[in-house]
Amino acid sequence: MAGVYTNTKTLWSETQFEILYLSLKKNRPEEEIALIVQDLNRRGHKPHRLVAKARNKVGMAGAGRLAAIIKRIPKRA
């Protein structure tokens, strides 16, 4: 049963990554992108990895925008 949960969790994260890339490409509002980032962070994806993956998919400009958005997201206490 644990394998099914892990596969589903991984599939959802990959879906979130695709939504993130599309949001960056379509220049969606910062708030939308921040929500996706926060969800991926809760799932264990570190901000620096998000930026690195985005760089590969959407280029330097998109990755730079993502890095700037991540810096503005309040840190959890």
N, C-alpha and C positions, 0 to 999 in steps of 0.2 A: 504494500500500500504506500510506503514511503516513496518508492520510485515514481509512482503516478503523481504524487504531490510535487516532487521535485521537477518533473517534466512540465507540469502545468505551470509552476512558478517560473521556470525558465522561459517557457513560451510566452507568458504574460510580460516578462521583462523585455524580451525581444520585440514584442508588439509595441511596448512603450518606447523602446529605442527608435523604432520606425516612425512612430508618431512624433517623437522629438526631432528627428531629422527633417521630416516633412514640415513641421512647425517652423524650424529654422529656415528652410528653403523658401517657405511662403511668407516669411517675415511676420509671423503671428505675434500677438501682443506678449509682452514680457511676462505678464501674470500667468498666462497659459503655460508658457515654457517653464516658469518657476514651479508650477504645480506638478508637472511631469518630472522635473528634477527632484523635487521633494519625495515623490513616490518612489523613484528609483533609489534615492538615498535610503529610504526606509527598508528597501529590499536588499541593502548591502552594497550598492554600487557607489564607489567613492567619486567625489567630484572630479579629481584629476583624470580618472579613467573615462568619465563621461566626455570630457573635453577632448581627450585623445581619440576616442571612438568617433566623435563628431567631426574632428579634423579629417579623418579618413573618408567620411561620407559626404560632408558638405563643404569642406575646404577650410582655409585659414580664417576667412571672414566670418563664417558661421560659428566656427569654434571660438573665435575671439568674442563674438556676441554672447555665446553661451557662458564663457568664463566671466564676462562682466555681469551677467545675470546672476550667476552663482555667487559672486562676491556680495551682491545686494540681498541675498536671501538671509534672513536672520538665523543665527546659530541657535541650536537647541541648548537649553540649560542643563 
